[in-house]
């Protein structure tokens, strides 16, 4: 029994027991369901082993929605706990664990997965490619992310959740103050899924630089593809810093090294420094794809070409450089001198310039446009004012001397939620509604979609505006309770009401998906939005090979020209198409990585060695495997094209 | 003969051995710490550049421009990170 004692949760409470039961029931339900409907083979053949970028995108999407649910439940629990003074719904320790997992799950496992989902799905289609450059590697990226996320999520029922904040500052996160295995989970889960992200970065840069349709020069790429290129460039340069910092942190915790300790020559502040050297570019990794999605949607539903294409590209490149120059603004109060703070204050404010250029470009795109108020467009329009409020308060926080007042208060919490929610979450929902017909061949219900927009947009303001006030009054973030005499009660109660509104909004989206699966018509054209880029030039749902004939491109909006100006998109005839084979190795490798991470979390070295050998075996297998892919014959293409509504031209 | 001994690669090979010898000399010769580190840093960066250009063929394909752009970008980010960290945690820290 001694062996199993280590897996016990250090601070069990009713919430933990409830989730244990819930997890067990879900597992049983999935297992029984798959067996009863005889879907194991289907699951393995069509999904677990797939290397198709569209299916990988959909798997990212499902995972992201699950993680959104998990992070959302955390958020509701936090708001419920602080809704009234001296509440005893949650204990201090539970609250610490919940705000930590809320942050990590929402950033790393929800937002990142969501942008990966949309990039995976849309980018190869937008550039007229048949898949990404390294399809097998793409599957590996997904499974590393997925098993990293699972490793993180089992922490709260096995061994205890991390509790030192999503930024996990040392020395709090060191063994001295965080004795449970929680922070080990943090280090290893992020390491594993971070590897997946890094691989995606390389994969997508190569895809975009090498696999564009003939005629599509860099300056003729759709804006979402441009944003994906820049994003992946930032990923490749920022994530290695996280990898190294996590490795050093893991070494400190497991092998008693002294990188971030307060004694023996260690430097605890180095963690904060390295974390934000990655962390700030990470913010732009999240926001740039969102900007790309808004560019696509605003231009589509204003029925105009995007205003200032070139300045959009230049401002994104500028953002990508500046994003590496501002990280110190996350810890202005750590003790560095006025000179350092001034330098980073100035670079921080400089970022507002390219961002402002983009906002004005969207406004000019709208100007004189024939605006159509669809759900994706509503989210894009709602983004502009709410994001601006988040951005302006960001400039306030960026002034180093004023930051001493705002730092670590609810003001900061309000600021970054008002940036991330309209910036990232709105964009992801907008992208979800926008590309849904391309993914699944039917549209999401517009009426329910608009209801969800109004619920979410209003509730975001109701939830986070009061925090500006309570923050300025001195409410620190991450406090699990407060006394009545502070006067924070009313503001937190309003926040809680807003949080319920947000929950209703997200529930409406889930209901919308259910409703549309049941009742939405399947008789939709391939281009239901009258859109402008290449992904709409193929069928819905998209055949495995994307395009029967590789399109040839002559402008930034080749598909629009094809529709309106009689430009010929598909020249030539059907030829056999070379496609990659499916493989189970990426899935197995993810699974082995999961075991590897779990063994490291608990310092079970025998298992760690076995799992390491397993990883090496997977790599060796790939090196010696001869897999030349397969060809789809012309007859098969003709048949597919006919089934999907006839070949174009 | 030229195919067997491409002059660029042969000279590059000789040069990188020379660089290695210079770097190694730090261990055998008696010199100050500052001088030794300077020699190591300079030879290391030249060595990396030689490897990239001569043996990894950085400038020989159509992608020359994007390869060098990303290289300079990476170089810039690395310098900013290292010197920014030094500035924040040591030079500008009271």
Boltz contact constraints between the chains, C-beta under 6 A:
constraints:
  - contact:
      token1: [A, 237]
      token2: [B, 77]
      max_distance: 6.0
  - contact:
      token1: [A, 273]
      token2: [B, 85]
      max_distance: 6.0
  - contact:
      token1: [A, 277]
      token2: [B, 81]
      max_distance: 6.0
  - contact:
      token1: [A, 324]
      token2: [B, 77]
      max_distance: 6.0
  - contact:
      token1: [A, 324]
      token2: [B, 80]
      max_distance: 6.0
  - contact:
      token1: [A, 328]
      token2: [B, 88]
      max_distance: 6.0
  - contact:
      token1: [A, 336]
      token2: [B, 88]
      max_distance: 6.0
  - contact:
      token1: [A, 336]
      token2: [B, 92]
      max_distance: 6.0
  - contact:
      token1: [A, 336]
      token2: [B, 93]
      max_distance: 6.0
  - contact:
      token1: [A, 337]
      token2: [B, 92]
      max_distance: 6.0
  - contact:
      token1: [A, 337]
      token2: [B, 94]
      max_distance: 6.0
  - contact:
      token1: [A, 339]
      token2: [B, 92]
      max_distance: 6.0
  - contact:
      token1: [A, 340]
      token2: [B, 87]
      max_distance: 6.0
  - contact:
      token1: [A, 340]
      token2: [B, 88]
      max_distance: 6.0
  - contact:
      token1: [A, 340]
      token2: [B, 92]
      max_distance: 6.0
